[in-house]
Amino acid sequence: MEDRVFAKPQDRIVDFAFNSDVVDVFPDMIRRSVPGYELVIPMSGLMAARHMGVAGTAFDLGCSLGASSLALLAQCDSSKVRVVGVDSSPAMIAQAEQNISDPRVSFRCEDILTSDISGASVVMLNFVVQFLAPAHRLALLTRIAEQMDPTGLLILSEKVRNADPQLQTFYDTTHMAWKRANGYSELEVSQKRQALENVMQVETFETHAERLTKAGFKHVVQWFHCMNWVSFAASPTQVLCDASDDPGE
């Protein structure tokens, strides 16, 4: 369904929420709003599946409709793999359960700040931390590092801001132009931006990288960057590149 949530003038712009109105159009909304989304999600699934092998449990935290979960399962034929999607939005979880019938995935309507992920082989955290209060972010990542398997893999994707004001302005204006090129009107762009002002608190790339290290991830790499969007891969103990892999071409 096409995203028209902000198409009509609104007398009062309320804070953005992942409610039923957003759930109905979410796939279209995020595809047209996040540059690189259609690469980040399949690549997250590919990396997660390779890391897990034929067994293990992955957690898709802030799973929304389960796109990252599906991307992982699409790359893995094993029946011994399990994926647990966790989200605090009842509307998102209800729709995800309706959309996805793969017996290897289950969903929990829980707060990711307290949800147990003990023994996770993989944790996917795509475009989620930016919606958490900054004071809670380090505690979440620390708990993930402590609870997941020591050889586990964290995949973290976020919108970031640049410390250079001129570069940040370039990225912002380019992003707005990209959204307009994807069919959003000036009104839609403006109203959604107002709705997100108090909800999405964006930090610098350096802040995210330093927090991951402070949380207990010994190896952190950036594997994606497109304007204001980046993705990290991190592990509590091991180097991410397997020496047995053939780099190919």
CYANA upper distance limits for C-alpha pairs under 8 A (distance plus 0.5 A):
  1 MET  CA     24 ASP  CA      7.21
  1 MET  CA     25 VAL  CA      5.74
  1 MET  CA     28 ASP  CA      7.28
  2 GLU  CA     25 VAL  CA      6.36
  2 GLU  CA     28 ASP  CA      6.39
  2 GLU  CA     29 MET  CA      8.11
  3 ASP  CA     25 VAL  CA      5.48
  3 ASP  CA     26 PHE  CA      7.77
  3 ASP  CA     28 ASP  CA      6.40
  3 ASP  CA     29 MET  CA      5.92
  4 ARG  CA      8 LYS  CA      8.48
  4 ARG  CA     25 VAL  CA      8.38
  5 VAL  CA     21 ASP  CA      7.55
  5 VAL  CA     22 VAL  CA      7.63
  6 PHE  CA     10 GLN  CA      8.35
  6 PHE  CA    187 LEU  CA      7.91
  6 PHE  CA    188 GLU  CA      5.35
  6 PHE  CA    189 VAL  CA      8.44
  6 PHE  CA    191 GLN  CA      6.70
  6 PHE  CA    192 LYS  CA      6.87
  7 ALA  CA    185 SER  CA      8.00
  7 ALA  CA    187 LEU  CA      7.23
  7 ALA  CA    188 GLU  CA      5.73
  8 LYS  CA    187 LEU  CA      8.28
  8 LYS  CA    188 GLU  CA      8.26
  9 PRO  CA    187 LEU  CA      7.80
 10 GLN  CA    191 GLN  CA      8.43
 13 ILE  CA    191 GLN  CA      7.40
 13 ILE  CA    194 GLN  CA      7.25
 13 ILE  CA    195 ALA  CA      6.35
 14 VAL  CA    195 ALA  CA      6.24
 15 ASP  CA    194 GLN  CA      8.39
 15 ASP  CA    195 ALA  CA      5.13
 15 ASP  CA    196 LEU  CA      6.72
 15 ASP  CA    197 GLU  CA      8.17
 15 ASP  CA    198 ASN  CA      7.15
 15 ASP  CA    199 VAL  CA      6.97
 16 PHE  CA    192 LYS  CA      8.21
 16 PHE  CA    195 ALA  CA      5.41
 16 PHE  CA    196 LEU  CA      6.00
 16 PHE  CA    199 VAL  CA      7.09
 17 ALA  CA     22 VAL  CA      8.06
 18 PHE  CA     22 VAL  CA      6.14
 18 PHE  CA     23 VAL  CA      7.06
 18 PHE  CA     89 SER  CA      6.92
 18 PHE  CA     91 ALA  CA      8.13
 18 PHE  CA     92 MET  CA      7.85
 19 ASN  CA     23 VAL  CA      6.64
 19 ASN  CA     89 SER  CA      7.67
 19 ASN  CA     91 ALA  CA      6.60
 19 ASN  CA     92 MET  CA      8.14
 20 SER  CA     24 ASP  CA      6.71
 20 SER  CA     91 ALA  CA      6.11
 20 SER  CA     92 MET  CA      8.17
 21 ASP  CA     25 VAL  CA      7.58
 22 VAL  CA     26 PHE  CA      5.99
 23 VAL  CA     65 LEU  CA      8.44
 23 VAL  CA     91 ALA  CA      7.21
 23 VAL  CA     92 MET  CA      6.52
 23 VAL  CA     95 GLN  CA      8.09
 25 VAL  CA     29 MET  CA      6.52
 26 PHE  CA     30 ILE  CA      6.56
 27 PRO  CA     31 ARG  CA      6.62
 28 ASP  CA     32 ARG  CA      6.66
 29 MET  CA     33 SER  CA      6.51
 30 ILE  CA     34 VAL  CA      6.19
 30 ILE  CA     37 TYR  CA      7.92
 31 ARG  CA     35 PRO  CA      8.14
 31 ARG  CA     37 TYR  CA      6.69
 31 ARG  CA     38 GLU  CA      7.33
 32 ARG  CA    179 LYS  CA      6.87
 32 ARG  CA    182 ASN  CA      6.41
 33 SER  CA    179 LYS  CA      6.60
 34 VAL  CA    229 TRP  CA      8.36
 35 PRO  CA    175 HIS  CA      8.36
 35 PRO  CA    226 CYS  CA      7.30
 35 PRO  CA    229 TRP  CA      7.88
 36 GLY  CA     40 VAL  CA      6.52
 36 GLY  CA    226 CYS  CA      7.17
 36 GLY  CA    229 TRP  CA      8.37
 37 TYR  CA     41 ILE  CA      6.64
 38 GLU  CA     42 PRO  CA      7.42
 39 LEU  CA     43 MET  CA      6.59
 40 VAL  CA     44 SER  CA      6.43
 40 VAL  CA    224 PHE  CA      8.11
 40 VAL  CA    231 SER  CA      8.16
 41 ILE  CA     45 GLY  CA      6.82
 41 ILE  CA     67 ALA  CA      7.53
 41 ILE  CA     68 SER  CA      6.12
 41 ILE  CA     71 ALA  CA      7.07
 42 PRO  CA     46 LEU  CA      6.67
 42 PRO  CA     68 SER  CA      7.85
 42 PRO  CA     71 ALA  CA      5.79
 42 PRO  CA     72 LEU  CA      8.13
 43 MET  CA     47 MET  CA      6.60
 44 SER  CA     48 ALA  CA      6.49
 44 SER  CA     68 SER  CA      7.35
 44 SER  CA     71 ALA  CA      7.78
 44 SER  CA     72 LEU  CA      7.74
 44 SER  CA    124 MET  CA      8.06
 44 SER  CA    155 ILE  CA      7.29
 45 GLY  CA     49 ALA  CA      6.50
 45 GLY  CA     68 SER  CA      6.55
 45 GLY  CA     69 SER  CA      7.67
 45 GLY  CA     70 LEU  CA      8.07
 45 GLY  CA     71 ALA  CA      4.90
 45 GLY  CA     72 LEU  CA      4.15
 45 GLY  CA     73 LEU  CA      7.81
 45 GLY  CA     74 ALA  CA      8.16
 45 GLY  CA     75 GLN  CA      7.26
 46 LEU  CA     50 ARG  CA      6.70
 46 LEU  CA     71 ALA  CA      7.63
 46 LEU  CA     72 LEU  CA      6.57
 46 LEU  CA     75 GLN  CA      6.41
 47 MET  CA     51 HIS  CA      6.65
 48 ALA  CA     52 MET  CA      6.69
 48 ALA  CA     58 ALA  CA      8.40
 48 ALA  CA     72 LEU  CA      6.67
 48 ALA  CA    122 VAL  CA      6.73
 48 ALA  CA    153 LEU  CA      7.90
 48 ALA  CA    155 ILE  CA      8.48
 49 ALA  CA     53 GLY  CA      6.62
 49 ALA  CA     72 LEU  CA      6.00
 49 ALA  CA     73 LEU  CA      7.88
 49 ALA  CA     75 GLN  CA      6.46
 49 ALA  CA     76 CYS  CA      6.37
 51 HIS  CA    121 SER  CA      8.28
 51 HIS  CA    122 VAL  CA      8.04
 51 HIS  CA    152 GLY  CA      8.43
 51 HIS  CA    153 LEU  CA      7.69
 52 MET  CA     56 GLY  CA      6.48
 52 MET  CA     57 THR  CA      8.29
 52 MET  CA     81 VAL  CA      8.32
 52 MET  CA    121 SER  CA      6.70
 52 MET  CA    122 VAL  CA      7.52
 53 GLY  CA     76 CYS  CA      8.37
 54 VAL  CA     76 CYS  CA      8.06
 54 VAL  CA     77 ASP  CA      8.40
 54 VAL  CA     78 SER  CA      5.79
 54 VAL  CA     79 SER  CA      8.34
 54 VAL  CA     80 LYS  CA      6.82
 54 VAL  CA     81 VAL  CA      6.84
 55 ALA  CA     78 SER  CA      7.59
 55 ALA  CA     79 SER  CA      8.42
 55 ALA  CA     80 LYS  CA      5.32
 55 ALA  CA     81 VAL  CA      5.13
 55 ALA  CA     82 ARG  CA      8.12
 56 GLY  CA     80 LYS  CA      7.40
 56 GLY  CA     81 VAL  CA      5.70
 56 GLY  CA     82 ARG  CA      6.76
 56 GLY  CA    120 ALA  CA      7.77
 56 GLY  CA    121 SER  CA      6.31
 57 THR  CA     81 VAL  CA      6.51
 57 THR  CA     82 ARG  CA      5.13
 57 THR  CA     83 VAL  CA      6.13
 57 THR  CA     84 VAL  CA      7.93
 57 THR  CA    119 GLY  CA      8.10
 57 THR  CA    120 ALA  CA      5.84
 57 THR  CA    121 SER  CA      6.05
 57 THR  CA    122 VAL  CA      7.32
 58 ALA  CA     81 VAL  CA      8.45
 58 ALA  CA     82 ARG  CA      6.76
 58 ALA  CA     83 VAL  CA      5.22
 58 ALA  CA     84 VAL  CA      6.75
 58 ALA  CA    120 ALA  CA      6.09
 58 ALA  CA    121 SER  CA      6.20
 58 ALA  CA    122 VAL  CA      5.04
 58 ALA  CA    123 VAL  CA      6.13
 58 ALA  CA    124 MET  CA      8.06
 59 PHE  CA     83 VAL  CA      6.23
 59 PHE  CA     84 VAL  CA      5.31
 59 PHE  CA     85 GLY  CA      6.40
 59 PHE  CA     86 VAL  CA      7.84
 59 PHE  CA    117 ILE  CA      7.39
 59 PHE  CA    120 ALA  CA      7.19
 59 PHE  CA    122 VAL  CA      6.84
 59 PHE  CA    123 VAL  CA      5.28
 59 PHE  CA    124 MET  CA      6.67
 60 ASP  CA     66 GLY  CA      8.05
 60 ASP  CA     68 SER  CA      7.27
 60 ASP  CA     69 SER  CA      6.71
 60 ASP  CA     83 VAL  CA      7.62
 60 ASP  CA     84 VAL  CA      6.56
 60 ASP  CA     85 GLY  CA      5.14
 60 ASP  CA     86 VAL  CA      6.66
 60 ASP  CA    123 VAL  CA      6.51
 60 ASP  CA    124 MET  CA      5.30
 60 ASP  CA    125 LEU  CA      6.86
 61 LEU  CA     85 GLY  CA      6.57
 61 LEU  CA     86 VAL  CA      5.45
 61 LEU  CA     87 ASP  CA      6.95
 61 LEU  CA    112 ILE  CA      6.79
 61 LEU  CA    123 VAL  CA      7.63
 61 LEU  CA    124 MET  CA      6.60
 61 LEU  CA    125 LEU  CA      5.83
 61 LEU  CA    126 ASN  CA      8.27
 61 LEU  CA    128 VAL  CA      8.28
 62 GLY  CA     85 GLY  CA      7.89
 62 GLY  CA     86 VAL  CA      6.12
 62 GLY  CA     87 ASP  CA      5.09
 62 GLY  CA     88 SER  CA      7.86
 62 GLY  CA    112 ILE  CA      7.40
 62 GLY  CA    125 LEU  CA      7.15
 62 GLY  CA    126 ASN  CA      7.95
 62 GLY  CA    128 VAL  CA      6.34
 63 CYS  CA     67 ALA  CA      7.74
 63 CYS  CA     68 SER  CA      7.59
 63 CYS  CA     69 SER  CA      8.05
 63 CYS  CA     85 GLY  CA      5.85
 63 CYS  CA     86 VAL  CA      6.13
 63 CYS  CA     87 ASP  CA      6.11
 63 CYS  CA    125 LEU  CA      8.40
 63 CYS  CA    126 ASN  CA      8.45
 64 SER  CA     86 VAL  CA      8.49
 64 SER  CA     87 ASP  CA      6.69
 64 SER  CA     89 SER  CA      8.14
 64 SER  CA     92 MET  CA      5.73
 64 SER  CA     93 ILE  CA      7.29
 64 SER  CA     96 ALA  CA      7.79
 65 LEU  CA     92 MET  CA      6.20
 65 LEU  CA     93 ILE  CA      7.27
 65 LEU  CA     95 GLN  CA      7.06
 65 LEU  CA     96 ALA  CA      5.04
 65 LEU  CA     99 ASN  CA      8.44
 66 GLY  CA     70 LEU  CA      6.66
 66 GLY  CA     85 GLY  CA      7.12
 66 GLY  CA     96 ALA  CA      6.49
 66 GLY  CA    100 ILE  CA      8.45
 67 ALA  CA     71 ALA  CA      6.67
 68 SER  CA     72 LEU  CA      6.80
 68 SER  CA    124 MET  CA      7.86
 68 SER  CA    126 ASN  CA      8.36
 69 SER  CA     73 LEU  CA      6.82
 69 SER  CA     83 VAL  CA      6.97
 69 SER  CA     84 VAL  CA      8.37
 69 SER  CA     85 GLY  CA      7.50
 69 SER  CA    105 VAL  CA      8.07
 70 LEU  CA     74 ALA  CA      6.50
 71 ALA  CA     75 GLN  CA      7.23
 72 LEU  CA     76 CYS  CA      7.13
 73 LEU  CA     77 ASP  CA      7.88
 76 CYS  CA     81 VAL  CA      8.36
 79 SER  CA    104 ARG  CA      7.47
 80 LYS  CA    104 ARG  CA      8.37
 81 VAL  CA    104 ARG  CA      7.01
 82 ARG  CA    104 ARG  CA      5.49
 82 ARG  CA    105 VAL  CA      6.40
 83 VAL  CA    104 ARG  CA      6.74
 83 VAL  CA    105 VAL  CA      5.15
 83 VAL  CA    106 SER  CA      6.99
 84 VAL  CA    105 VAL  CA      6.24
 84 VAL  CA    106 SER  CA      5.54
 84 VAL  CA    107 PHE  CA      6.08
 84 VAL  CA    108 ARG  CA      7.81
 85 GLY  CA    105 VAL  CA      7.84
 85 GLY  CA    106 SER  CA      6.73
 85 GLY  CA    107 PHE  CA      5.08
 85 GLY  CA    108 ARG  CA      6.68
 86 VAL  CA     93 ILE  CA      8.39
 86 VAL  CA    107 PHE  CA      6.32
 86 VAL  CA    108 ARG  CA      5.33
 86 VAL  CA    109 CYS  CA      6.43
 86 VAL  CA    110 GLU  CA      6.61
 86 VAL  CA    111 ASP  CA      8.14
 86 VAL  CA    112 ILE  CA      7.14
 86 VAL  CA    115 SER  CA      8.34
 87 ASP  CA     92 MET  CA      7.77
 87 ASP  CA     93 ILE  CA      7.05
 87 ASP  CA    107 PHE  CA      8.50
 87 ASP  CA    108 ARG  CA      7.08
 87 ASP  CA    109 CYS  CA      5.73
 87 ASP  CA    110 GLU  CA      6.18
 87 ASP  CA    111 ASP  CA      7.04
 87 ASP  CA    112 ILE  CA      7.25
 88 SER  CA     93 ILE  CA      8.44
 88 SER  CA    109 CYS  CA      5.67
 88 SER  CA    110 GLU  CA      5.35
 88 SER  CA    111 ASP  CA      5.58
 88 SER  CA    112 ILE  CA      7.75
 89 SER  CA     93 ILE  CA      6.86
 89 SER  CA    109 CYS  CA      7.20
 90 PRO  CA     94 ALA  CA      6.50
 90 PRO  CA    109 CYS  CA      6.64
 91 ALA  CA     95 GLN  CA      6.76
 92 MET  CA     96 ALA  CA      6.56
 93 ILE  CA     97 GLU  CA      6.60
 93 ILE  CA    107 PHE  CA      7.19
 93 ILE  CA    108 ARG  CA      7.72
 93 ILE  CA    109 CYS  CA      6.75
 94 ALA  CA     98 GLN  CA      6.84
 95 GLN  CA     99 ASN  CA      6.56
 96 ALA  CA    100 ILE  CA      6.48
 96 ALA  CA    107 PHE  CA      8.41
 97 GLU  CA    101 SER  CA      7.70
 97 GLU  CA    106 SER  CA      8.33
 97 GLU  CA    107 PHE  CA      7.50
101 SER  CA    105 VAL  CA      8.43
110 GLU  CA    114 THR  CA      8.26
110 GLU  CA    115 SER  CA      6.81
111 ASP  CA    115 SER  CA      6.54
112 ILE  CA    140 LEU  CA      8.40
113 LEU  CA    136 HIS  CA      8.21
113 LEU  CA    140 LEU  CA      6.19
116 ASP  CA    147 GLN  CA      8.37
117 ILE  CA    144 ILE  CA      7.62
117 ILE  CA    147 GLN  CA      6.67
117 ILE  CA    148 MET  CA      6.99
118 SER  CA    147 GLN  CA      5.06
118 SER  CA    148 MET  CA      5.89
118 SER  CA    149 ASP  CA      8.04
119 GLY  CA    147 GLN  CA      6.58
119 GLY  CA    148 MET  CA      5.11
119 GLY  CA    149 ASP  CA      5.28
120 ALA  CA    147 GLN  CA      7.83
120 ALA  CA    148 MET  CA      5.01
120 ALA  CA    149 ASP  CA      6.06
120 ALA  CA    152 GLY  CA      7.29
121 SER  CA    148 MET  CA      6.97
121 SER  CA    149 ASP  CA      6.13
121 SER  CA    151 THR  CA      7.88
121 SER  CA    152 GLY  CA      5.11
121 SER  CA    153 LEU  CA      6.95
122 VAL  CA    148 MET  CA      8.10
122 VAL  CA    152 GLY  CA      5.98
122 VAL  CA    153 LEU  CA      5.26
122 VAL  CA    154 LEU  CA      6.34
122 VAL  CA    155 ILE  CA      8.29
123 VAL  CA    144 ILE  CA      8.44
123 VAL  CA    148 MET  CA      8.39
123 VAL  CA    152 GLY  CA      8.38
123 VAL  CA    153 LEU  CA      6.85
123 VAL  CA    154 LEU  CA      5.32
123 VAL  CA    155 ILE  CA      6.81
124 MET  CA    154 LEU  CA      6.43
124 MET  CA    155 ILE  CA      5.32
124 MET  CA    156 LEU  CA      6.79
125 LEU  CA    129 VAL  CA      7.95
125 LEU  CA    154 LEU  CA      7.97
125 LEU  CA    155 ILE  CA      6.45
125 LEU  CA    156 LEU  CA      5.29
125 LEU  CA    157 SER  CA      6.98
126 ASN  CA    155 ILE  CA      7.68
126 ASN  CA    156 LEU  CA      5.88
126 ASN  CA    157 SER  CA      5.01
126 ASN  CA    158 GLU  CA      7.18
127 PHE  CA    156 LEU  CA      7.99
127 PHE  CA    157 SER  CA      5.71
127 PHE  CA    158 GLU  CA      5.28
127 PHE  CA    159 LYS  CA      7.47
128 VAL  CA    132 LEU  CA      7.69
128 VAL  CA    157 SER  CA      8.26
128 VAL  CA    158 GLU  CA      7.65
129 VAL  CA    137 ARG  CA      7.21
129 VAL  CA    158 GLU  CA      7.57
130 GLN  CA    158 GLU  CA      7.02
130 GLN  CA    159 LYS  CA      7.49
130 GLN  CA    200 MET  CA      5.92
130 GLN  CA    201 GLN  CA      6.08
130 GLN  CA    202 VAL  CA      6.19
130 GLN  CA    203 GLU  CA      8.32
131 PHE  CA    199 VAL  CA      6.45
131 PHE  CA    200 MET  CA      5.28
131 PHE  CA    201 GLN  CA      7.02
132 LEU  CA    136 HIS  CA      7.21
132 LEU  CA    137 ARG  CA      7.20
132 LEU  CA    200 MET  CA      8.10
132 LEU  CA    201 GLN  CA      8.25
133 ALA  CA    137 ARG  CA      7.37
133 ALA  CA    201 GLN  CA      8.06
134 PRO  CA    138 LEU  CA      8.44
134 PRO  CA    201 GLN  CA      7.99
136 HIS  CA    140 LEU  CA      6.85
137 ARG  CA    141 LEU  CA      6.91
138 LEU  CA    142 THR  CA      6.47
138 LEU  CA    211 ARG  CA      6.85
138 LEU  CA    212 LEU  CA      8.38
138 LEU  CA    214 LYS  CA      8.44
138 LEU  CA    215 ALA  CA      6.77
139 ALA  CA    143 ARG  CA      6.60
139 ALA  CA    215 ALA  CA      8.12
140 LEU  CA    144 ILE  CA      6.78
141 LEU  CA    145 ALA  CA      6.69
141 LEU  CA    212 LEU  CA      7.36
141 LEU  CA    215 ALA  CA      6.18
142 THR  CA    146 GLU  CA      6.70
142 THR  CA    214 LYS  CA      8.39
142 THR  CA    215 ALA  CA      4.71
142 THR  CA    216 GLY  CA      6.75
143 ARG  CA    147 GLN  CA      6.45
143 ARG  CA    215 ALA  CA      8.44
144 ILE  CA    148 MET  CA      6.27
145 ALA  CA    150 PRO  CA      8.17
145 ALA  CA    215 ALA  CA      7.25
145 ALA  CA    216 GLY  CA      6.37
145 ALA  CA    217 PHE  CA      6.95
145 ALA  CA    235 SER  CA      8.36
145 ALA  CA    236 PRO  CA      6.35
146 GLU  CA    150 PRO  CA      8.41
146 GLU  CA    216 GLY  CA      8.16
148 MET  CA    152 GLY  CA      6.70
150 PRO  CA    235 SER  CA      7.94
150 PRO  CA    236 PRO  CA      6.07
150 PRO  CA    237 THR  CA      6.33
150 PRO  CA    238 GLN  CA      8.27
151 THR  CA    235 SER  CA      7.00
151 THR  CA    236 PRO  CA      7.12
151 THR  CA    237 THR  CA      6.46
151 THR  CA    238 GLN  CA      6.30
152 GLY  CA    235 SER  CA      6.31
152 GLY  CA    236 PRO  CA      7.49
153 LEU  CA    233 ALA  CA      7.32
153 LEU  CA    234 ALA  CA      6.31
153 LEU  CA    235 SER  CA      5.51
153 LEU  CA    236 PRO  CA      8.35
154 LEU  CA    232 PHE  CA      8.40
154 LEU  CA    233 ALA  CA      6.12
154 LEU  CA    234 ALA  CA      5.56
154 LEU  CA    235 SER  CA      6.68
155 ILE  CA    231 SER  CA      7.63
155 ILE  CA    232 PHE  CA      6.29
155 ILE  CA    233 ALA  CA      5.24
155 ILE  CA    234 ALA  CA      7.13
156 LEU  CA    231 SER  CA      6.02
156 LEU  CA    232 PHE  CA      5.60
156 LEU  CA    233 ALA  CA      6.97
157 SER  CA    229 TRP  CA      7.84
157 SER  CA    230 VAL  CA      6.22
157 SER  CA    231 SER  CA      4.58
157 SER  CA    232 PHE  CA      6.78
158 GLU  CA    229 TRP  CA      6.24
158 GLU  CA    230 VAL  CA      6.13
158 GLU  CA    231 SER  CA      6.88
159 LYS  CA    202 VAL  CA      6.89
159 LYS  CA    203 GLU  CA      8.32
159 LYS  CA    228 ASN  CA      5.95
159 LYS  CA    229 TRP  CA      4.92
159 LYS  CA    230 VAL  CA      6.97
160 VAL  CA    202 VAL  CA      5.94
160 VAL  CA    203 GLU  CA      5.74
160 VAL  CA    204 THR  CA      5.60
160 VAL  CA    205 PHE  CA      6.34
160 VAL  CA    228 ASN  CA      5.58
160 VAL  CA    229 TRP  CA      6.36
160 VAL  CA    230 VAL  CA      7.59
161 ARG  CA    168 GLN  CA      6.95
161 ARG  CA    202 VAL  CA      6.76
161 ARG  CA    203 GLU  CA      6.18
161 ARG  CA    204 THR  CA      5.36
161 ARG  CA    205 PHE  CA      7.60
161 ARG  CA    228 ASN  CA      6.46
162 ASN  CA    167 LEU  CA      7.14
162 ASN  CA    168 GLN  CA      5.63
162 ASN  CA    204 THR  CA      6.30
162 ASN  CA    205 PHE  CA      7.87
162 ASN  CA    228 ASN  CA      7.94
163 ALA  CA    168 GLN  CA      7.76
163 ALA  CA    204 THR  CA      7.22
164 ASP  CA    168 GLN  CA      6.60
165 PRO  CA    169 THR  CA      6.62
166 GLN  CA    170 PHE  CA      6.80
167 LEU  CA    171 TYR  CA      6.72
168 GLN  CA    172 ASP  CA      6.56
169 THR  CA    173 THR  CA      6.56
170 PHE  CA    174 THR  CA      6.56
171 TYR  CA    175 HIS  CA      6.52
171 TYR  CA    227 MET  CA      6.11
171 TYR  CA    228 ASN  CA      6.95
172 ASP  CA    176 MET  CA      6.75
172 ASP  CA    228 ASN  CA      8.40
173 THR  CA    177 ALA  CA      6.69
174 THR  CA    178 TRP  CA      6.62
175 HIS  CA    179 LYS  CA      6.77
175 HIS  CA    227 MET  CA      8.48
176 MET  CA    180 ARG  CA      6.82
176 MET  CA    189 VAL  CA      7.79
177 ALA  CA    181 ALA  CA      6.63
178 TRP  CA    182 ASN  CA      6.77
179 LYS  CA    183 GLY  CA      7.19
179 LYS  CA    184 TYR  CA      6.25
179 LYS  CA    189 VAL  CA      7.96
180 ARG  CA    184 TYR  CA      5.20
180 ARG  CA    185 SER  CA      6.54
180 ARG  CA    186 GLU  CA      7.76
180 ARG  CA    189 VAL  CA      8.29
184 TYR  CA    188 GLU  CA      6.43
184 TYR  CA    189 VAL  CA      6.95
185 SER  CA    189 VAL  CA      6.77
186 GLU  CA    190 SER  CA      6.56
187 LEU  CA    191 GLN  CA      6.50
188 GLU  CA    192 LYS  CA      6.51
189 VAL  CA    193 ARG  CA      6.64
190 SER  CA    194 GLN  CA      6.88
191 GLN  CA    195 ALA  CA      6.74
192 LYS  CA    196 LEU  CA      6.74
193 ARG  CA    197 GLU  CA      6.78
195 ALA  CA    199 VAL  CA      8.03
196 LEU  CA    200 MET  CA      6.05
197 GLU  CA    201 GLN  CA      8.00
203 GLU  CA    207 THR  CA      6.87
203 GLU  CA    208 HIS  CA      7.67
204 THR  CA    208 HIS  CA      7.12
205 PHE  CA    209 ALA  CA      6.76
205 PHE  CA    230 VAL  CA      8.16
206 GLU  CA    210 GLU  CA      6.52
207 THR  CA    211 ARG  CA      6.56
208 HIS  CA    212 LEU  CA      6.75
209 ALA  CA    213 THR  CA      7.04
209 ALA  CA    220 VAL  CA      7.79
210 GLU  CA    214 LYS  CA      6.65
211 ARG  CA    215 ALA  CA      6.43
212 LEU  CA    216 GLY  CA      7.14
212 LEU  CA    217 PHE  CA      6.15
212 LEU  CA    220 VAL  CA      7.87
212 LEU  CA    234 ALA  CA      8.30
213 THR  CA    217 PHE  CA      5.45
213 THR  CA    218 LYS  CA      6.62
213 THR  CA    219 HIS  CA      8.23
213 THR  CA    220 VAL  CA      7.86
216 GLY  CA    236 PRO  CA      6.41
217 PHE  CA    234 ALA  CA      6.59
217 PHE  CA    235 SER  CA      5.80
217 PHE  CA    236 PRO  CA      4.56
217 PHE  CA    237 THR  CA      7.35
218 LYS  CA    234 ALA  CA      7.99
218 LYS  CA    235 SER  CA      6.71
218 LYS  CA    236 PRO  CA      5.63
218 LYS  CA    237 THR  CA      5.98
218 LYS  CA    238 GLN  CA      7.88
219 HIS  CA    234 ALA  CA      5.96
219 HIS  CA    235 SER  CA      5.91
219 HIS  CA    236 PRO  CA      7.25
219 HIS  CA    237 THR  CA      7.34
219 HIS  CA    238 GLN  CA      7.25
219 HIS  CA    239 VAL  CA      6.48
219 HIS  CA    240 LEU  CA      7.67
220 VAL  CA    232 PHE  CA      7.29
220 VAL  CA    233 ALA  CA      6.38
220 VAL  CA    234 ALA  CA      4.86
220 VAL  CA    235 SER  CA      7.28
221 VAL  CA    232 PHE  CA      6.03
221 VAL  CA    233 ALA  CA      5.90
221 VAL  CA    234 ALA  CA      6.88
222 GLN  CA    230 VAL  CA      7.65
222 GLN  CA    231 SER  CA      6.31
222 GLN  CA    232 PHE  CA      4.87
222 GLN  CA    233 ALA  CA      6.90
223 TRP  CA    230 VAL  CA      8.19
223 TRP  CA    231 SER  CA      6.34
223 TRP  CA    232 PHE  CA      6.28
223 TRP  CA    233 ALA  CA      7.41
224 PHE  CA    229 TRP  CA      8.34
224 PHE  CA    230 VAL  CA      5.77
224 PHE  CA    231 SER  CA      5.46
224 PHE  CA    232 PHE  CA      7.68
225 HIS  CA    229 TRP  CA      6.18
225 HIS  CA    230 VAL  CA      4.89
225 HIS  CA    231 SER  CA      7.17
226 CYS  CA    230 VAL  CA      6.99
233 ALA  CA    240 LEU  CA      8.43
234 ALA  CA    240 LEU  CA      7.93
235 SER  CA    239 VAL  CA      7.75
235 SER  CA    240 LEU  CA      7.48
241 CYS  CA    245 ASP  CA      8.22
